[in-house]
């Protein structure tokens, strides 16, 4: 597929599909990672004297009340600060007002169009890849660059729809980097170890199956571990378990018993909260005990397996990371990987937020979320397929 470096951008109207789907509270951006990640592509286009037209979604739009909560104006203002340059903002996603703003743009001007999902309020036109909408948006530019890695698994009007209707198209630097780093998992160096936490087995089953064929071990934590352990016959009291996935876990354990490493102890309390805990062996649970994080002996076993790893992929935290009392195992293992200088790819889930303080020391932290999971399942991704 074409990349930004192979396209003629000089003095062209360049539409860049970014991923500015960032957390915002009371008008303040809480995490700017995805915005900062888009700067390389934006600055490259400016150096080519392009007229830069930015597009992104933000949150979900189901009711009129969602419009004000997910207004992209705050991102336009933040981009202006980062770029030290005015970023124009269109409050409209289509129509004469938007078209006139684009017509008046000069080379090196930047315009951010309002949240593409505003178009979902009337018939889910963005999310369902409405053909007319994709065609309209494509008509606004000369070149289309997709740099929204977090959306490559979705066929929306603002990515697939535009690409279907514009001849000059390619991927930006963020997607290039993501694909380059994640491609190392296609033929990984060994020992290759996967750390997998988080909640639902059903959400990660296909990814797990794909990775089990390649990896030496999968170290399982979080709520996932509970379901696997119950599948092995352990009684974990009132711990969160995905009942409908127990049989699946039993089948996977039977096939890959030598590859799946489960915890042997947990930090436990009797409600899902930040209360103090006791550490219990997996054979010692009472009926009201809830596993909140893996225990110290389990962390020690995980570190032993990681000691000689050449490559580590990590998806999902090892405990209920949203509570400060249950972050220790995740942070202990992160520190271990950094201290040992083990090449680590952080891919999707809350583990990305947990890794923020380590971002300059970890080989790669993917911006993709659900897109990364779909990539790791080995699936063809619609937003990339159309760019080929």
SEKE-337528 format. One record per residue (C-alpha): residue in one letter; x, y, z. Coordinates in nm, 3 decimals, decimal comma, always signed. Layout:
% SEKE-337528
<'A' <X Y Z>>,
...
***
This chain:
% SEKE-337528
<'X' <+0,000 +0,000 +0,000>>,
<'X' <+0,107 +0,359 -0,054>>,
<'X' <+0,245 +0,561 +0,234>>,
<'X' <+0,251 +0,932 +0,302>>,
<'X' <+0,609 +0,945 +0,176>>,
<'X' <+0,513 +0,814 -0,170>>,
<'X' <+0,228 +1,060 -0,231>>,
<'X' <+0,249 +1,400 -0,401>>,
<'X' <+0,116 +1,639 -0,137>>,
<'X' <+0,258 +1,966 -0,263>>,
<'X' <-0,008 +2,239 -0,252>>,
<'X' <-0,281 +1,972 -0,234>>,
<'X' <-0,586 +1,957 -0,009>>,
<'X' <-0,490 +1,665 +0,214>>,
<'X' <-0,753 +1,494 +0,427>>,
<'X' <-0,600 +1,317 +0,726>>,
<'X' <-0,817 +1,077 +0,924>>,
<'X' <-0,673 +1,098 +1,276>>,
<'X' <-0,774 +0,933 +1,600>>,
<'X' <-0,845 +1,212 +1,847>>,
<'X' <-1,076 +0,994 +2,055>>,
<'X' <-0,920 +1,110 +2,382>>,
<'X' <-1,055 +1,126 +2,738>>,
<'X' <-1,194 +1,473 +2,820>>,
<'X' <-1,330 +1,591 +3,154>>,
<'X' <-1,476 +1,935 +3,218>>,
<'X' <-1,321 +2,065 +2,896>>,
<'X' <-0,971 +1,934 +2,973>>,
<'X' <-0,788 +1,660 +2,784>>,
<'X' <-0,673 +1,399 +3,034>>,
<'X' <-0,444 +1,199 +2,803>>,
<'X' <-0,300 +1,356 +2,486>>,
<'X' <-0,112 +1,047 +2,360>>,
<'X' <-0,323 +1,003 +2,048>>,
<'X' <-0,306 +1,373 +1,963>>,
<'X' <+0,072 +1,387 +2,002>>,
<'X' <+0,103 +1,068 +1,795>>,
<'X' <-0,063 +1,245 +1,500>>,
<'X' <+0,180 +1,540 +1,493>>,
<'X' <+0,446 +1,374 +1,277>>,
<'X' <+0,202 +1,321 +0,990>>,
<'X' <+0,048 +1,668 +1,026>>,
<'X' <+0,386 +1,843 +1,031>>,
<'X' <+0,507 +1,647 +0,728>>,
<'X' <+0,205 +1,766 +0,529>>,
<'X' <+0,267 +2,125 +0,637>>,
<'X' <+0,627 +2,101 +0,514>>,
<'X' <+0,486 +1,998 +0,175>>,
<'X' <+0,277 +2,319 +0,167>>,
<'X' <-0,043 +2,118 +0,185>>,
<'X' <-0,381 +2,245 +0,299>>,
<'X' <-0,445 +2,009 +0,588>>,
<'X' <-0,800 +1,892 +0,662>>,
<'X' <-0,824 +1,684 +0,980>>,
<'X' <-1,106 +1,445 +1,065>>,
<'X' <-1,174 +1,233 +1,374>>,
<'X' <-1,450 +1,085 +1,584>>,
<'X' <-1,488 +1,139 +1,958>>,
<'X' <-1,696 +0,913 +2,180>>,
<'X' <-2,036 +0,782 +2,073>>,
<'X' <-2,328 +0,992 +1,954>>,
<'X' <-2,668 +0,843 +2,027>>,
<'X' <-2,867 +1,140 +2,157>>,
<'X' <-2,859 +1,518 +2,118>>,
<'X' <-2,711 +1,541 +2,468>>,
<'X' <-2,404 +1,354 +2,340>>,
<'X' <-2,321 +1,632 +2,094>>,
<'X' <-2,195 +1,887 +2,345>>,
<'X' <-2,006 +1,618 +2,544>>,
<'X' <-1,817 +1,510 +2,233>>,
<'X' <-1,743 +1,841 +2,063>>,
<'X' <-1,396 +1,840 +1,900>>,
<'X' <-1,339 +2,215 +1,947>>,
<'X' <-1,130 +2,145 +2,257>>,
<'X' <-0,898 +1,929 +2,044>>,
<'X' <-0,863 +2,204 +1,782>>,
<'X' <-0,756 +2,447 +2,056>>,
<'X' <-0,512 +2,195 +2,201>>,
<'X' <-0,360 +2,127 +1,860>>,
<'X' <-0,311 +2,501 +1,812>>,
<'X' <-0,102 +2,506 +2,130>>,
<'X' <+0,104 +2,203 +2,029>>,
<'X' <+0,170 +2,327 +1,677>>,
<'X' <+0,206 +2,693 +1,780>>,
<'X' <-0,021 +2,766 +1,487>>,
<'X' <-0,391 +2,842 +1,451>>,
<'X' <-0,603 +2,537 +1,381>>,
<'X' <-0,928 +2,639 +1,215>>,
<'X' <-1,240 +2,456 +1,329>>,
<'X' <-1,560 +2,377 +1,143>>,
<'X' <-1,858 +2,314 +1,369>>,
<'X' <-2,028 +2,149 +1,071>>,
<'X' <-1,952 +1,807 +0,928>>,
<'X' <-2,083 +1,900 +0,585>>,
<'X' <-2,253 +2,178 +0,392>>,
<'X' <-2,186 +2,521 +0,242>>,
<'X' <-2,020 +2,667 +0,552>>,
<'X' <-1,760 +2,387 +0,562>>,
<'X' <-1,701 +2,402 +0,186>>,
<'X' <-1,642 +2,777 +0,199>>,
<'X' <-1,391 +2,737 +0,481>>,
<'X' <-1,196 +2,483 +0,274>>,
<'X' <-1,212 +2,702 -0,038>>,
<'X' <-1,054 +2,990 +0,157>>,
<'X' <-0,767 +2,779 +0,293>>,
<'X' <-0,412 +2,869 +0,197>>,
<'X' <-0,113 +2,636 +0,185>>,
<'X' <-0,007 +2,531 +0,539>>,
<'X' <-0,349 +2,611 +0,683>>,
<'X' <-0,504 +2,348 +0,910>>,
<'X' <-0,873 +2,281 +0,954>>,
<'X' <-1,030 +2,032 +1,196>>,
<'X' <-1,381 +1,920 +1,104>>,
<'X' <-1,634 +1,853 +1,379>>,
<'X' <-1,668 +1,501 +1,524>>,
<'X' <-1,747 +1,264 +1,236>>,
<'X' <-1,988 +1,073 +1,460>>,
<'X' <-2,219 +1,374 +1,472>>,
<'X' <-2,341 +1,209 +1,151>>,
<'X' <-2,455 +0,910 +1,359>>,
<'X' <-2,736 +1,108 +1,518>>,
<'X' <-2,945 +1,063 +1,203>>,
<'X' <-2,919 +0,705 +1,085>>,
<'X' <-2,564 +0,611 +1,190>>,
<'X' <-2,429 +0,746 +0,864>>,
<'X' <-2,064 +0,757 +0,982>>,
<'X' <-2,054 +0,424 +1,162>>,
<'X' <-2,245 +0,237 +0,890>>,
<'X' <-2,020 +0,376 +0,613>>,
<'X' <-2,300 +0,560 +0,436>>,
<'X' <-2,197 +0,567 +0,070>>,
<'X' <-2,312 +0,923 -0,001>>,
<'X' <-2,137 +1,057 +0,308>>,
<'X' <-1,808 +0,888 +0,220>>,
<'X' <-1,832 +1,023 -0,134>>,
<'X' <-1,906 +1,375 -0,004>>,
<'X' <-1,615 +1,383 +0,238>>,
<'X' <-1,380 +1,252 -0,031>>,
<'X' <-1,487 +1,541 -0,257>>,
<'X' <-1,341 +1,788 -0,004>>,
<'X' <-0,980 +1,691 -0,076>>,
<'X' <-0,727 +1,580 -0,335>>,
<'X' <-0,541 +1,323 -0,122>>,
<'X' <-0,650 +1,101 +0,165>>,
<'X' <-0,415 +0,984 +0,440>>,
<'X' <-0,543 +0,738 +0,696>>,
<'X' <-0,349 +0,774 +1,019>>,
<'X' <-0,615 +0,654 +1,264>>,
<'X' <-0,471 +0,321 +1,372>>,
<'X' <-0,733 +0,290 +1,644>>,
<'X' <-1,002 +0,266 +1,374>>,
<'X' <-0,844 +0,027 +1,122>>,
<'X' <-1,078 -0,254 +1,231>>,
<'X' <-1,389 -0,049 +1,152>>,
<'X' <-1,545 +0,039 +0,817>>,
<'X' <-1,670 +0,395 +0,865>>,
<'X' <-1,750 +0,666 +0,614>>,
<'X' <-1,450 +0,871 +0,733>>,
<'X' <-1,195 +0,597 +0,662>>,
<'X' <-1,317 +0,325 +0,424>>,
<'X' <-1,583 +0,552 +0,270>>,
<'X' <-1,335 +0,826 +0,179>>,
<'X' <-1,075 +0,576 +0,057>>,
<'X' <-1,330 +0,418 -0,176>>,
<'X' <-1,390 +0,753 -0,344>>,
<'X' <-1,044 +0,907 -0,377>>,
<'X' <-0,764 +0,783 -0,598>>,
<'X' <-0,465 +0,931 -0,419>>,
<'X' <-0,458 +0,761 -0,080>>,
<'X' <-0,210 +0,613 +0,164>>,
<'X' <-0,127 +0,559 +0,531>>,
<'X' <+0,041 +0,804 +0,766>>,
<'X' <+0,343 +0,772 +0,994>>,
<'X' <+0,148 +0,650 +1,298>>,
<'X' <-0,004 +0,354 +1,114>>,
<'X' <+0,332 +0,286 +0,949>>,
<'X' <+0,501 +0,265 +1,288>>,
<'X' <+0,226 +0,053 +1,444>>,
<'X' <+0,234 -0,199 +1,159>>,
<'X' <+0,614 -0,209 +1,164>>,
<'X' <+0,633 -0,282 +1,537>>,
<'X' <+0,339 -0,523 +1,550>>,
<'X' <+0,472 -0,715 +1,250>>,
<'X' <+0,748 -0,843 +1,479>>,
<'X' <+0,479 -1,064 +1,632>>,
<'X' <+0,422 -1,239 +1,298>>,
<'X' <+0,753 -1,423 +1,324>>,
<'X' <+0,861 -1,352 +1,682>>,
<'X' <+1,200 -1,400 +1,842>>,
<'X' <+1,199 -1,677 +2,104>>,
<'X' <+1,142 -1,717 +2,388>>,
<'X' <+0,826 -1,522 +2,303>>,
<'X' <+0,599 -1,471 +2,604>>,
<'X' <+0,250 -1,322 +2,618>>,
<'X' <+0,108 -1,162 +2,932>>,
<'X' <-0,270 -1,146 +2,919>>,
<'X' <-0,502 -0,987 +3,173>>,
<'X' <-0,825 -0,796 +3,168>>,
<'X' <-1,180 -0,925 +3,193>>,
<'X' <-1,367 -1,136 +2,939>>,
<'X' <-1,221 -1,452 +2,790>>,
<'X' <-1,479 -1,428 +2,508>>,
<'X' <-1,334 -1,092 +2,397>>,
<'X' <-0,984 -1,236 +2,371>>,
<'X' <-1,043 -1,599 +2,269>>,
<'X' <-0,950 -1,559 +1,901>>,
<'X' <-0,643 -1,352 +1,983>>,
<'X' <-0,537 -1,608 +2,243>>,
<'X' <-0,575 -1,897 +1,998>>,
<'X' <-0,368 -1,714 +1,739>>,
<'X' <-0,093 -1,632 +1,989>>,
<'X' <-0,082 -1,979 +2,147>>,
<'X' <+0,037 -2,115 +1,813>>,
<'X' <+0,340 -1,883 +1,822>>,
<'X' <+0,433 -1,818 +2,183>>,
<'X' <+0,630 -2,019 +2,436>>,
<'X' <+0,404 -1,922 +2,727>>,
<'X' <+0,097 -1,716 +2,808>>,
<'X' <+0,097 -1,575 +3,161>>,
<'X' <-0,267 -1,516 +3,258>>,
<'X' <-0,390 -1,263 +3,515>>,
<'X' <-0,692 -1,045 +3,580>>,
<'X' <-1,046 -1,176 +3,558>>,
<'X' <-0,933 -1,403 +3,274>>,
<'X' <-0,732 -1,608 +3,522>>,
<'X' <-1,040 -1,660 +3,741>>,
<'X' <-1,234 -1,825 +3,459>>,
<'X' <-0,941 -2,051 +3,369>>,
<'X' <-0,891 -2,156 +3,731>>,
<'X' <-1,260 -2,234 +3,779>>,
<'X' <-1,229 -2,441 +3,461>>,
<'X' <-0,954 -2,636 +3,635>>,
<'X' <-1,184 -2,703 +3,928>>,
<'X' <-1,081 -2,438 +4,181>>,
<'X' <-1,344 -2,261 +4,391>>,
<'X' <-1,267 -1,888 +4,388>>,
<'X' <-1,558 -1,783 +4,609>>,
<'X' <-1,737 -1,474 +4,476>>,
<'X' <-1,467 -1,376 +4,226>>,
<'X' <-1,581 -1,247 +3,887>>,
<'X' <-1,598 -1,538 +3,644>>,
<'X' <-1,729 -1,556 +3,288>>,
<'X' <-1,945 -1,865 +3,331>>,
<'X' <-2,020 -1,910 +2,961>>,
<'X' <-1,647 -1,935 +2,884>>,
<'X' <-1,556 -2,206 +3,135>>,
<'X' <-1,591 -2,491 +2,885>>,
<'X' <-1,382 -2,300 +2,634>>,
<'X' <-1,108 -2,251 +2,896>>,
<'X' <-1,113 -2,623 +2,974>>,
<'X' <-1,067 -2,705 +2,607>>,
<'X' <-0,778 -2,461 +2,566>>,
<'X' <-0,611 -2,581 +2,887>>,
<'X' <-0,630 -2,940 +2,765>>,
<'X' <-0,467 -2,851 +2,432>>,
<'X' <-0,204 -2,607 +2,563>>,
<'X' <-0,149 -2,720 +2,923>>,
<'X' <+0,228 -2,671 +2,893>>,
<'X' <+0,196 -2,313 +2,766>>,
<'X' <-0,064 -2,153 +2,995>>,
<'X' <+0,069 -2,026 +3,328>>,
<'X' <-0,196 -1,938 +3,586>>,
<'X' <-0,166 -1,759 +3,925>>,
<'X' <-0,133 -1,963 +4,244>>,
<'X' <-0,235 -1,685 +4,486>>,
<'X' <-0,440 -1,365 +4,489>>,
<'X' <-0,493 -1,044 +4,682>>,
<'X' <-0,845 -1,090 +4,815>>,
<'X' <-1,120 -0,891 +4,986>>,
<'X' <-1,497 -0,940 +5,008>>,
<'X' <-1,618 -0,652 +4,790>>,
<'X' <-1,510 -0,490 +4,462>>,
<'X' <-1,354 -0,179 +4,611>>,
<'X' <-1,021 -0,033 +4,721>>,
<'X' <-1,043 -0,198 +5,063>>,
<'X' <-0,738 -0,360 +5,221>>,
<'X' <-0,669 -0,718 +5,124>>,
<'X' <-0,526 -1,044 +5,243>>,
<'X' <-0,326 -1,276 +5,020>>,
<'X' <-0,471 -1,623 +4,975>>,
<'X' <-0,366 -1,937 +4,795>>,
<'X' <-0,610 -2,050 +4,522>>,
<'X' <-0,711 -2,341 +4,750>>,
<'X' <-0,806 -2,117 +5,045>>,
<'X' <-1,098 -1,904 +4,919>>,
<'X' <-1,410 -1,853 +5,131>>,
<'X' <-1,751 -1,815 +4,969>>,
<'X' <-1,741 -1,432 +4,983>>,
<'X' <-1,377 -1,385 +4,877>>,
<'X' <-1,311 -1,186 +4,558>>,
<'X' <-0,981 -1,206 +4,372>>,
<'X' <-0,865 -0,849 +4,304>>,
<'X' <-0,503 -0,892 +4,195>>,
<'X' <-0,252 -1,174 +4,158>>,
<'X' <-0,040 -1,241 +4,465>>,
<'X' <+0,333 -1,211 +4,532>>,
<'X' <+0,411 -1,579 +4,467>>,
<'X' <+0,236 -1,558 +4,131>>,
<'X' <+0,438 -1,247 +4,041>>,
<'X' <+0,755 -1,438 +4,126>>,
<'X' <+0,653 -1,724 +3,894>>,
<'X' <+0,572 -1,478 +3,615>>,
<'X' <+0,913 -1,312 +3,651>>,
<'X' <+1,086 -1,649 +3,639>>,
<'X' <+0,924 -1,725 +3,302>>,
<'X' <+1,002 -1,376 +3,171>>,
<'X' <+1,368 -1,383 +3,276>>,
<'X' <+1,503 -1,506 +2,940>>,
<'X' <+1,233 -1,366 +2,710>>,
<'X' <+1,346 -1,214 +2,382>>,
<'X' <+1,005 -1,062 +2,311>>,
<'X' <+0,701 -0,994 +2,532>>,
<'X' <+0,351 -0,896 +2,427>>,
<'X' <+0,128 -0,763 +2,705>>,
<'X' <-0,248 -0,712 +2,684>>,
<'X' <-0,454 -0,616 +2,990>>,
<'X' <-0,353 -0,556 +3,356>>,
<'X' <-0,304 -0,837 +3,608>>,
<'X' <-0,553 -0,703 +3,861>>,
<'X' <-0,830 -0,449 +3,917>>,
<'X' <-0,599 -0,167 +3,814>>,
<'X' <-0,862 +0,103 +3,860>>,
<'X' <-0,811 +0,061 +4,236>>,
<'X' <-0,475 +0,180 +4,372>>,
<'X' <-0,445 -0,116 +4,612>>,
<'X' <-0,451 -0,357 +4,318>>,
<'X' <-0,188 -0,211 +4,087>>,
<'X' <+0,118 -0,358 +4,251>>,
<'X' <+0,147 -0,682 +4,051>>,
<'X' <+0,110 -0,500 +3,719>>,
<'X' <+0,365 -0,234 +3,814>>,
<'X' <+0,608 -0,492 +3,960>>,
<'X' <+0,612 -0,685 +3,634>>,
<'X' <+0,640 -0,367 +3,426>>,
<'X' <+0,939 -0,257 +3,634>>,
<'X' <+1,094 -0,600 +3,594>>,
<'X' <+1,066 -0,587 +3,213>>,
<'X' <+1,214 -0,236 +3,202>>,
<'X' <+1,499 -0,319 +3,443>>,
<'X' <+1,590 -0,629 +3,243>>,
<'X' <+1,563 -0,434 +2,916>>,
<'X' <+1,330 -0,697 +2,769>>,
<'X' <+1,175 -0,596 +2,438>>,
<'X' <+0,808 -0,542 +2,522>>,
<'X' <+0,507 -0,450 +2,311>>,
<'X' <+0,209 -0,318 +2,504>>,
<'X' <-0,105 -0,387 +2,304>>,
<'X' <-0,455 -0,272 +2,391>>,
<'X' <-0,662 -0,251 +2,707>>,
<'X' <-0,604 -0,070 +3,036>>,
<'X' <-0,242 -0,182 +3,039>>,
<'X' <-0,171 +0,113 +2,806>>,
<'X' <-0,275 +0,358 +3,079>>,
<'X' <-0,071 +0,161 +3,332>>,
<'X' <+0,235 +0,196 +3,109>>,
<'X' <+0,224 +0,576 +3,080>>,
<'X' <+0,512 +0,632 +3,322>>,
<'X' <+0,724 +0,378 +3,132>>,
<'X' <+0,657 +0,503 +2,778>>,
<'X' <+1,015 +0,616 +2,713>>,
<'X' <+1,152 +0,279 +2,829>>,
<'X' <+0,916 +0,033 +2,659>>,
<'X' <+0,982 -0,076 +2,302>>,
<'X' <+0,629 -0,005 +2,178>>,
<'X' <+0,297 +0,101 +2,330>>,
<'X' <+0,021 +0,061 +2,075>>,
<'X' <-0,241 +0,337 +2,044>>,
<'X' <-0,491 +0,095 +1,896>>,
<'X' <-0,707 -0,056 +2,169>>,
<'X' <-0,964 -0,272 +1,990>>,
<'X' <-0,775 -0,235 +1,662>>,
<'X' <-0,467 -0,393 +1,817>>,
<'X' <-0,674 -0,686 +1,944>>,
<'X' <-0,820 -0,745 +1,597>>,
<'X' <-0,472 -0,727 +1,444>>,
<'X' <-0,349 -0,985 +1,693>>,
<'X' <-0,635 -1,215 +1,594>>,
<'X' <-0,473 -1,228 +1,250>>,
<'X' <-0,775 -1,077 +1,077>>,
<'X' <-0,788 -0,868 +0,763>>,
<'X' <-0,877 -0,516 +0,872>>,
<'X' <-1,118 -0,322 +0,647>>,
<'X' <-0,955 +0,018 +0,681>>,
<'X' <-0,618 -0,127 +0,574>>,
<'X' <-0,754 -0,361 +0,309>>,
<'X' <-0,907 -0,070 +0,114>>,
<'X' <-0,567 +0,107 +0,117>>,
<'X' <-0,387 -0,181 -0,055>>,
***
